[in-house]
Amino acid sequence: MSDAIPPVTAVRPTLPTEYFNKIEYDTRVIKATVRIQNNVQQETVYTYDKYGQLENSVVYKKTLAEV
């Protein structure tokens, strides 16, 4: 009668390779300029991507009485 305990095999912890994927964040720069001429305030908002390319520009105009 043999009550031998089976040998324990070695265990190595491993992480999946996708755990180490590089994460890139979307970086944008926003620049706003405000100009006042006579009775009108004009604000221009420029949006640039992470490479410095202009993505979008928006112009807002209001009279100073509305501001």
Legacy VTK file of the C-alpha trace (Angstrom):
# vtk DataFile Version 3.0
C-alpha trace
ASCII
DATASET POLYDATA
POINTS 67 float
0.000 0.000 0.000
1.578 3.156 -1.212
0.245 6.514 -0.052
2.721 8.487 -2.111
1.869 12.103 -2.747
2.139 13.083 -6.404
4.822 15.673 -7.170
3.792 19.320 -7.455
4.461 20.889 -10.828
5.941 24.374 -10.968
3.599 27.237 -11.782
4.787 30.403 -13.535
2.605 33.484 -13.461
2.139 34.990 -16.914
0.198 37.982 -18.118
-1.486 38.080 -21.504
0.503 40.004 -24.100
-2.382 42.400 -24.800
-1.989 43.661 -21.239
1.140 45.501 -22.336
-0.264 47.240 -25.436
0.743 50.860 -25.855
-2.064 53.335 -25.245
-2.099 56.569 -27.245
-4.223 59.438 -26.072
-5.931 61.871 -28.385
-4.246 65.186 -27.723
-5.829 68.374 -28.987
-4.897 72.002 -28.615
-7.552 74.692 -28.471
-6.746 78.338 -29.069
-9.256 81.150 -28.688
-8.913 84.757 -29.803
-11.272 87.583 -28.890
-11.546 90.786 -30.911
-13.712 93.792 -30.246
-14.554 96.192 -33.060
-16.967 99.019 -32.478
-19.953 97.370 -30.778
-19.232 93.732 -31.778
-17.257 91.087 -29.910
-15.906 88.309 -32.143
-14.441 85.120 -30.667
-12.638 82.620 -32.903
-11.906 79.134 -31.537
-9.280 77.012 -33.336
-8.896 73.261 -32.672
-5.660 71.481 -33.645
-4.927 67.732 -33.599
-1.880 66.155 -31.941
0.156 66.748 -35.122
-0.552 70.489 -35.199
-2.984 70.313 -38.113
-6.030 72.576 -37.949
-9.162 70.448 -37.434
-11.842 73.046 -36.924
-12.446 76.745 -36.459
-15.619 78.383 -35.169
-16.496 82.081 -35.087
-18.932 83.529 -32.540
-20.183 87.120 -32.857
-22.210 89.086 -30.346
-22.936 92.712 -29.774
-21.498 94.078 -26.565
-25.017 94.663 -25.266
-25.635 90.869 -25.417
-22.433 90.029 -23.552
LINES 1 68
67 0 1 2 3 4 5 6 7 8 9 10 11 12 13 14 15 16 17 18 19 20 21 22 23 24 25 26 27 28 29 30 31 32 33 34 35 36 37 38 39 40 41 42 43 44 45 46 47 48 49 50 51 52 53 54 55 56 57 58 59 60 61 62 63 64 65 66
